[in-house]
Amino acid sequence: MIQIDALPAFSDNYIWLLQDTAKRRCAVVDPGDAGPVERWLAANPGWALSDILITHHHNDHVGGVARLKQLTGARVCGPANEQIPCRDLALDEGAEVEVLGVVFQVLAVPGHTLGHIAFFSDQPSETPLLFSGDTLFAAGCGRMFEGTPEQMQPALARLAALPAHTQVYCAHEYTLANLRFAKAVEPDNPHVQQRFDEVTRLRADQRITLPSTIGLERLTNPFLRTSETLVKQKADEWKGHSNATHVAVFAALRSWKDTF
């Protein structure tokens, strides 16, 4: 069983640190800055960085890759359809990659960027894990910088169909702002209100709000709830017309969130 901790970076990024404590080997996900990883390695002598996993090409996810590769020689695994610095292993839909003894399935989840991938592990007797980058956030989703609603809504629906107890490790501390929007979409959803209250307390103490779970996202994330009548009604109100499909409801919600 691997241990997973967050290394904060920039103002609201998390670099996920996976640790095999028995073998003193570790891996990181989306190191936008090498500094936090370097400091952890310096504070933990005898540990080796074996792998660097990348979900997409944005600089706040890849900015530290070249430096860490130079320092450690770690294997860099990232999306095949994007320009990833120092990439050793190009990954696309259906690929598998073993990291610290854990086998991850690669899921293509375009929308935020065209080549964005997620890493999912569902090994027997272990808690399923999802590293979702900037596709699925806690109570939200990423902006569509490159893709379309027709790409991103099915990608999110696919993630929503993963096992409910899957732990979701996204790349940013956006949860409270996302829940403010979720409350606007579903003001009478008790799960949203409860989560908002819990996250408000956590952030008041400067505590992390992750990981989430797929089950919690299904209950509280408006972008996964496009089939809910009240969510559709709010999307229709925002657009001023009826949105007939899940994709259209999603697109309406995303455009609303962009200006929220």
C-alpha positions in Angstrom: 0.0 0.0 0.0 1.4 3.4 -1.0 1.1 6.5 1.1 0.0 9.7 -0.6 0.7 13.2 0.6 0.3 16.7 -0.9 3.2 19.0 -1.6 1.7 22.5 -1.9 3.0 24.6 -4.8 2.4 28.1 -6.1 -0.8 29.5 -4.6 -3.2 26.6 -4.9 -1.5 23.7 -6.7 -0.9 20.3 -5.1 1.9 18.0 -6.3 0.9 14.5 -5.2 3.7 12.5 -3.6 3.3 8.7 -3.7 5.5 6.8 -1.3 6.5 3.2 -1.0 7.7 3.3 2.6 9.1 -0.2 2.6 11.4 0.4 -0.3 11.9 4.2 0.3 11.0 5.0 -3.3 8.6 7.7 -4.3 6.8 9.2 -7.3 5.2 12.6 -8.0 2.2 13.7 -10.0 2.3 17.0 -11.9 5.3 18.8 -10.4 4.8 22.3 -11.7 7.6 23.4 -9.4 10.7 21.3 -8.6 11.3 23.1 -5.3 8.7 21.4 -3.0 9.9 17.9 -4.3 13.6 18.8 -3.9 13.0 20.0 -0.4 11.1 16.8 0.5 13.9 14.6 -0.9 16.5 16.7 1.0 14.6 16.2 4.2 14.3 12.4 3.5 17.7 11.2 2.6 17.9 7.6 1.3 14.6 8.0 -0.7 14.7 7.8 -4.5 12.3 9.5 -6.9 11.5 6.8 -9.5 8.6 8.2 -11.5 7.0 11.5 -12.6 3.4 11.3 -13.8 2.0 14.1 -15.9 -1.7 14.7 -16.7 -1.3 17.6 -19.2 1.1 20.1 -20.6 0.2 23.3 -18.7 3.3 24.9 -17.0 1.9 24.7 -13.5 2.0 20.9 -14.0 5.2 20.4 -15.9 7.4 23.3 -14.9 9.5 21.3 -12.5 9.9 18.2 -14.7 13.2 19.0 -16.4 14.9 19.9 -13.1 13.7 16.8 -11.3 14.7 14.6 -14.3 18.2 16.1 -14.2 18.5 15.6 -10.4 17.1 12.1 -10.1 16.8 10.4 -13.5 13.2 9.6 -12.7 11.1 8.2 -15.5 8.7 10.8 -17.0 5.3 9.4 -18.0 2.9 11.7 -19.7 0.2 12.1 -22.4 1.2 11.0 -25.9 -0.7 13.8 -27.6 0.9 16.7 -25.8 4.4 18.3 -25.6 5.7 17.0 -22.3 9.3 17.9 -21.3 11.8 15.0 -20.9 9.0 12.4 -21.5 10.2 8.8 -21.5 6.9 7.0 -21.7 4.1 8.4 -23.9 0.7 7.3 -22.6 -2.7 7.2 -24.3 -6.1 5.7 -23.7 -5.9 2.1 -22.7 -2.3 2.1 -21.7 -1.2 0.8 -18.3 1.8 2.0 -16.3 3.2 0.4 -13.1 4.5 2.9 -10.5 5.8 1.8 -7.1 4.1 -1.6 -7.7 0.7 0.0 -8.4 -0.7 -0.5 -11.9 -2.5 2.6 -13.3 -4.9 2.6 -16.2 -4.6 5.6 -18.5 -7.9 7.3 -19.3 -8.1 9.9 -22.1 -10.1 12.8 -20.7 -10.0 15.7 -23.2 -11.5 19.1 -22.6 -9.3 21.2 -20.3 -6.6 20.3 -22.8 -6.9 18.1 -25.9 -4.5 15.4 -24.7 -5.3 15.4 -21.0 -5.1 12.0 -19.3 -6.0 10.7 -15.9 -4.4 7.8 -13.9 -6.8 5.3 -12.3 -5.9 2.3 -10.2 -8.4 -0.3 -9.1 -6.3 -3.2 -7.7 -7.9 -6.0 -5.7 -8.2 -5.3 -1.9 -6.9 -1.7 -2.4 -8.8 1.5 -2.4 -9.2 2.7 -6.0 -7.2 5.9 -6.8 -7.8 8.6 -9.4 -5.3 11.3 -10.3 -7.6 13.6 -12.3 -5.3 16.6 -13.0 -7.5 19.6 -14.0 -10.4 17.6 -15.5 -12.4 16.6 -12.4 -12.0 18.9 -9.4 -13.5 18.6 -5.9 -17.1 19.9 -6.6 -16.1 21.2 -10.0 -14.2 20.7 -13.2 -11.5 22.5 -15.2 -12.1 25.2 -17.8 -12.1 24.2 -21.4 -9.0 25.8 -22.7 -8.7 23.6 -25.8 -11.5 21.1 -25.9 -15.3 21.3 -26.3 -18.3 20.4 -24.2 -18.9 17.4 -26.5 -15.5 16.1 -25.4 -15.5 17.1 -21.7 -19.0 16.1 -20.6 -18.5 12.5 -21.6 -15.0 12.5 -20.0 -16.5 13.7 -16.7 -19.4 11.2 -17.0 -16.8 8.4 -17.5 -15.0 9.4 -14.3 -18.4 9.7 -12.5 -19.0 6.0 -13.3 -15.9 4.8 -11.5 -16.4 3.0 -8.2 -18.0 5.3 -5.6 -15.2 4.8 -3.0 -12.5 5.8 -5.5 -10.3 8.5 -3.9 -10.0 11.6 -6.2 -6.7 13.5 -6.2 -7.1 16.6 -8.3 -4.4 19.2 -8.7 -5.8 22.4 -7.1 -7.3 23.7 -3.9 -10.5 25.1 -5.6 -13.0 23.2 -3.4 -14.5 26.1 -1.5 -15.0 28.3 -4.6 -16.5 25.3 -6.4 -19.0 24.7 -3.6 -20.1 28.3 -3.7 -21.1 27.7 -7.3 -22.6 24.3 -6.5 -24.8 26.1 -3.9 -26.0 28.6 -6.5 -26.9 25.7 -8.8 -28.6 23.5 -6.1 -29.5 25.8 -3.2 -31.6 23.1 -1.6 -29.1 20.2 -2.0 -28.4 19.1 1.6 -25.2 17.3 0.6 -23.8 20.5 -1.0 -24.6 22.5 2.1 -23.0 20.0 4.4 -19.9 19.8 2.3 -19.7 23.6 2.1 -19.8 23.8 5.9 -17.1 21.2 6.3 -14.8 22.7 3.7 -15.3 26.2 5.1 -14.1 24.9 8.5 -11.1 23.1 6.9 -10.0 26.2 4.9 -10.4 28.4 7.9 -7.7 26.2 9.5 -5.6 26.2 6.3 -6.3 22.5 5.9 -6.4 20.6 2.7 -9.9 19.5 1.4 -8.6 16.5 -0.6 -8.9 13.7 -1.6 -12.5 13.6 -2.5 -14.4 10.5 -3.5 -16.4 9.7 -6.6 -19.4 9.1 -4.5 -19.2 12.5 -2.9 -18.7 14.1 -6.3 -21.9 12.4 -7.6 -23.8 14.0 -4.7 -22.3 17.5 -4.8 -20.6 18.3 -8.1 -23.0 20.1 -10.5 -20.9 19.1 -13.5 -21.6 15.4 -12.8 -25.3 16.1 -12.1 -26.5 17.2 -15.5 -29.3 14.6 -15.4 -30.9 16.2 -12.3 -34.1 18.1 -13.1 -33.2 21.0 -10.8 -29.7 21.3 -12.3 -31.1 21.4 -15.8 -33.7 24.1 -14.7 -30.9 26.3 -13.4 -28.9 25.8 -16.6 -32.0 26.7 -18.6 -32.5 29.8 -16.5 -28.9 30.9 -17.0 -29.0 30.4 -20.8 -32.6 31.7 -21.3 -33.6 28.6 -23.2 -34.0 24.8 -22.8 -30.9 22.7 -22.9 -32.0 19.4 -24.3 -28.9 17.2 -23.8 -26.4 16.4 -21.0 -23.7 18.1 -23.1 -25.9 21.3 -23.5 -26.6 21.4 -19.7 -22.9 20.9 -19.0 -21.9 23.7 -21.5 -24.4 26.0 -19.9 -23.1 25.3 -16.4 -19.5 25.7 -17.5 -20.2 29.1 -19.2 -22.0 30.2 -16.0 -19.1 29.1 -13.8 -16.6 31.0 -16.0 -18.3 34.2 -15.0 -19.4 33.3 -11.5 
